[in-house]
Amino acid sequence: MERNKQHFSHILLFYYRKGKNAVHARKKLTNAYREDVLTVRQCKKWFAKFQSCNFDVEDAPRSGKTAEAAEDTIKALVDANW
């Protein structure tokens, strides 16, 4: 789903600008993509962001290690203990 998040945010912005609500937009996403779509809560967060006149569809960067970094660390530990 990671690669679809930005695509979904564009779709949510489209529905926001058409005057739809987050639940309606998520229903449309679910109809089109079936599985692996944003939750209602995530859609509502995007709509709240748009409501505050922030139309940047990029997901905000987060602090902390990425899952990939954690995966590399785990793999190194497993390899070291074999």
Protein Blocks (a to p, Z undefined) as FASTA:
>chain_A
ZZmmmmmmmmmmmmmmnopafklmmmmmmmmnopaiacfklmmmmmmmmmnopabfbdcd
dedjdfklmmmmmmmmmmmmZZ
